[in-house]
Amino acid sequence: MNLKNSNAYTFILLLAVFAGFLYFNGGAINQAPNIAVNTLTGEKISLHTLKGKPTLVTFWATDCPGCIKEIPHLKALHADYDAKGLNMIAIAMYYDRPDHVIAMTKDKQLPYKVALDPLGDAAKAFGNVRLTPTTFLIAPDGSIVLQKMGVFDEKDMRHRIDALLEESLGTS
C-alpha cells in the first residue's frame, strides 16, 4: 500500500469516526431550544418560560434499563429540589407508546412532569437525541451546562444543581 492510499484510508476512517460521533452525540447544543411539550396531565410547558431557574430535562423510554435505573435518582432530586426551584421534565421518546408511558408513570409514582414527544420534535430540537437516557441540565440563563448520555451520577448532579440554584438566587 502506498502513501496516497494510506492517506485516503486515514481520511475515510476519520470521516467515519466523526459521522459516528455526530450520530451518537446527536450534535451537542449549548442553548436550550425554544420548544413546548405537553405533559401527561395536559399542561403545555414552554422551555423559555422556565428561564430564571435551573431545569433538568431527561429523555427516556419505558423499555430502557438505564432509564428505569435512573428513576430513583430523579425522584430523589425532585423531592429535594422542587421546592427550591428546580424544574424537571422527563420526555418520553417518540417510539414509546403513550399507554406504556402513562402506566409506568403511575406504577413508579413519578412526581415530576412527564411529557410525550410523539413526533420526536423535542428530541430533534435537543440535538437529535437518539439514545436513552440522555439528560440535559440547563442553567437559569438557558445555557446547557451538562449533556449526559447514560445514567448520570447523582452526587455530581446534586453538586451542579446546588451551584445553579445559588447562581439563580444571586448568592455566593
C-alpha positions in Angstrom: 0.0 0.0 0.0 1.4 3.3 -1.0 1.3 6.6 1.0 -1.5 8.0 -1.1 -3.8 5.0 -0.4 -2.8 5.2 3.3 -3.8 8.9 3.5 -7.1 8.1 1.8 -7.9 5.3 4.2 -7.0 7.5 7.2 -9.2 10.3 5.9 -12.1 7.8 5.4 -11.6 6.4 8.9 -11.6 9.9 10.4 -14.7 10.8 8.5 -16.4 7.7 9.7 -15.4 8.4 13.3 -16.7 12.0 13.0 -20.0 10.8 11.5 -20.4 8.3 14.3 -19.7 10.9 16.9 -22.4 13.2 15.4 -24.9 10.3 15.2 -24.4 9.1 18.8 -23.8 12.6 20.3 -26.8 14.0 18.4 -24.8 17.1 17.7 -24.3 18.7 21.1 -26.0 22.0 21.6 -25.2 24.8 24.1 -28.5 26.6 24.4 -31.8 25.1 25.4 -34.1 25.1 22.4 -37.3 27.2 22.5 -39.8 24.3 22.4 -43.0 23.4 24.1 -44.0 20.0 25.3 -47.4 18.6 26.6 -47.3 16.7 29.8 -49.5 13.7 30.6 -51.7 16.0 32.8 -52.4 18.2 29.8 -50.1 21.1 30.8 -48.2 22.8 28.0 -44.7 23.8 29.0 -42.6 26.1 27.0 -38.9 25.9 27.9 -38.4 29.6 27.5 -40.8 30.3 30.3 -38.6 28.3 32.7 -35.7 30.7 32.4 -34.5 32.1 35.7 -34.4 28.7 37.4 -32.3 25.6 36.6 -34.1 22.9 34.6 -33.4 19.2 34.3 -34.7 17.6 31.1 -34.3 13.9 30.6 -35.2 11.9 27.5 -36.2 8.3 28.4 -38.1 5.2 27.4 -40.1 2.7 29.3 -38.1 -0.2 27.8 -34.7 1.4 28.7 -32.9 -0.3 31.6 -30.8 2.7 32.3 -33.9 4.9 32.4 -35.5 2.7 34.9 -32.3 2.6 37.0 -32.3 6.4 36.9 -35.9 6.9 38.2 -35.0 6.7 41.9 -32.3 9.4 41.4 -34.8 11.6 39.6 -37.4 11.1 42.3 -34.8 12.0 45.0 -33.7 15.1 43.1 -37.4 16.1 42.7 -38.0 15.6 46.4 -35.0 17.6 47.5 -35.0 20.4 44.9 -38.6 21.0 43.6 -39.4 23.4 46.4 -36.0 25.2 45.9 -36.9 26.0 42.3 -35.5 23.2 40.1 -37.8 22.4 37.1 -37.8 18.8 36.0 -39.3 17.3 32.8 -39.0 13.7 31.6 -39.7 13.5 27.9 -40.7 10.1 26.6 -39.1 9.2 23.3 -41.4 9.3 20.2 -41.3 5.5 19.8 -42.6 4.8 23.3 -46.3 4.0 23.3 -48.3 6.6 25.3 -50.1 3.9 27.2 -46.8 2.4 28.4 -45.6 5.9 29.5 -48.8 6.5 31.4 -48.7 3.1 33.0 -45.1 3.4 34.1 -45.7 7.0 35.4 -48.4 5.6 37.6 -46.6 2.4 38.6 -43.4 4.2 39.6 -45.3 7.2 41.0 -43.3 9.7 39.1 -43.7 13.0 40.9 -42.1 15.2 38.2 -43.6 16.3 35.0 -43.7 13.7 32.2 -44.2 14.7 28.6 -44.8 12.8 25.4 -42.8 13.6 22.2 -45.0 11.8 19.6 -43.3 13.3 16.6 -39.8 13.4 18.0 -39.7 17.2 17.8 -38.3 17.7 21.2 -35.6 15.1 20.7 -34.7 16.8 17.4 -34.6 20.2 19.0 -32.2 19.0 21.6 -29.6 17.9 19.0 -31.4 14.9 17.7 -31.4 12.7 20.8 -31.4 9.0 19.9 -30.1 7.3 23.0 -31.7 7.0 26.3 -31.3 8.1 29.0 -30.0 11.5 27.8 -30.2 14.2 30.4 -29.7 17.9 30.0 -29.1 20.3 32.9 -30.0 23.9 31.9 -28.8 26.9 33.7 -31.1 29.8 34.6 -29.8 31.7 31.6 -30.9 28.9 29.2 -27.4 27.6 28.6 -26.9 23.8 28.7 -24.3 23.1 31.4 -24.4 19.3 31.2 -25.5 16.9 28.5 -25.1 13.3 29.7 -25.9 10.1 27.8 -26.4 7.2 30.0 -27.2 7.1 33.7 -26.0 10.3 35.4 -24.0 10.4 38.7 -26.4 11.6 41.3 -23.8 13.1 43.6 -22.3 15.1 40.7 -25.8 16.2 39.6 -26.6 17.4 43.1 -23.4 19.5 43.1 -24.2 21.1 39.8 -27.8 21.8 40.8 -26.7 23.4 44.1 -24.3 25.7 42.2 -27.1 26.6 39.7 -29.6 27.3 42.5 -27.1 29.5 44.3 -26.5 31.3 41.0 -30.2 31.8 40.4 -30.7 33.2 43.8 -27.8 35.6 43.4 -26.0 34.2 46.4 -22.4 33.0 46.7 
